[in-house]
Amino acid sequence: MVLVYSHAAFAAHVTPPGHPERADRLRAVEAGLQGLALDRREAPLAALEEVTRCHPRAYADRVAAAVPAQGWAQLDGDTFLSPGSLEAALRAVGGAGAAVDAVLDGQADRAFVACRPPGHHAETATAMGFCLFGTVAIAAKRALDHHGLSRVAIVDFDVHHGNGTQDLLWDEGRCLFASSHQMPLYPGTGSPREVGAHGQIVNAPLAPGSGGAQMRQVYESLIFPRLADWKPELILVSAGFDAHADDPLAGLEWQAEDYRWLTSRICQIAADCAGGRVVSCLEGGYDLAALTESVAAHVGVLAGQE
């Protein structure tokens, strides 16, 4: 059984016609969840104070003030706000926090937060790449500061580098951040030389067209050994599914089976050192059929239905 956090408010974050990060993605996610053993819960609304675990209050207030009464407000070239965007972003933060709380309280070993907007590109005081708040980074800080954990890890397998998560946790010596991502590709960060203030950041760039076999080799030789050595008490996942071969925004050529394998290996490491505790949050994935297939593979493993 896996906890799944969602909310109708996630569909009220409306982007302009033709934008890849659109509400239809939620319907694709829901299709992928069909038939799985789930404990469904509503994502609660986080207070702006929860956002300040990672972002300055002035930034959170600036995002809130920019929300339009109608239509759209544009924060950068591809990041938009609609009237429902702030609630959606705060429920993404709230859902991730509630998932961490539930897993650490022993209510379940694993959770998936089916949220939008995504979060891993949001830097300390900058919204970018469809992202407003650093959802997974905030959840990591909640685990560390509210629950008193000493070691947390984040695995980000979105096709784009999680520059925001890296920025928010650059100085956080209690959190390992490991990212695989296509390079070259937006946002242009994620060099192996970017290691964090405490050597706790692991970046693994992958070449366009390199496919699932190369990904598996890099994870087995680099990311999984670092993850196992870290011995985290909780593993968080930035679950982006835009490395799929059918995704329009990149070209790593993964298949749904690659997400099944990745998730299974993450869960194995969690079982060895984290009491099996894994909390996964939706990031990218923009081909709807591929998103459905990939979510089914990923959450199927989390639900114990490999």
C-alpha positions, 0 to 999 in steps of 0.5 A: 500500500502506498499513500497518494496525496492529491487535490482538485486545486492542482488542476486550478493552476492554469497555464496558457494554451500550448504550454507543456505543464498543463492540467491535463497532466493530472488526468494522465497521472490519474490514469497511471494510478488506476488499479493500484493499491492506494491510500488516497489523501488530500494534500493540505494547504501549507502556510507561507511559513512552511515555504520559508524553510528554504525561501526568504519570506519576501520571495514567498510574499512576492509570488503571492502578490503576483497572482492575478485576479484573472488571466495570467501573470508571467514570472519568467519566459515559461513560468506563469501564474493564474488565479489558482496557482498559489493554492496549488503550489502551497498544496504541493508543499503541504502534500509533500510535508504531509507525506513526510509526516505520515511516513515518519510517523509509521503510517506507511513506508512509501508515499507519492505526491501527485502535484503541480506545479513542479518545484525542482527549478525554483531557486532561493528567490527565483521562480523558473522552469514552471516552478514556484517553490522548491517542494522537495527541498522544503520537504527535506528540511521538514524531515531534518528540522521538524522531525529531527532526522540527521541524514536525508537523501534526494534522488532527482531523475527528471531529465532536467537538472534540479538546479533549484533543489541544488541551490536551496540545499547547497549549504545543507550538510545533512542532505545528499542531493543526487541528480541525473539529467540530460546535458546539454539541456535547460537549465544548463547547470548540473556539472559533476564539479558542482558538489555543494558546500559539504561535498553532498551533491552528486551530479550525473550528466547523461548524453542525449540519446544515451538511453536506459542502459547508460542510465543504469550504468551511471546509477550503479557506478556512481549514484547508488553507491553514494546513496548507500554510503550516506545511509539516509533515514529517508529518501525523497524522490523528484520524480520527473518522467520527461526522460521518456523516449516520447517526451517532447522536451528532451531526448534521453530515450528512456522507457517505462521499464527504466522507471520501474527499475530505478524505483525498485533499486531506490526502494531496495536501498531504502529498505537497507538503511531508511526503514523502507521510507520513500516519499516521491513527488511529481516533477516533469513529464509532458507526453501524456501517454508516456506519463501515464505509463511511467507513473504506473511503473513508478507508483506500482513499485512503490505500492509493492506491485512490481 
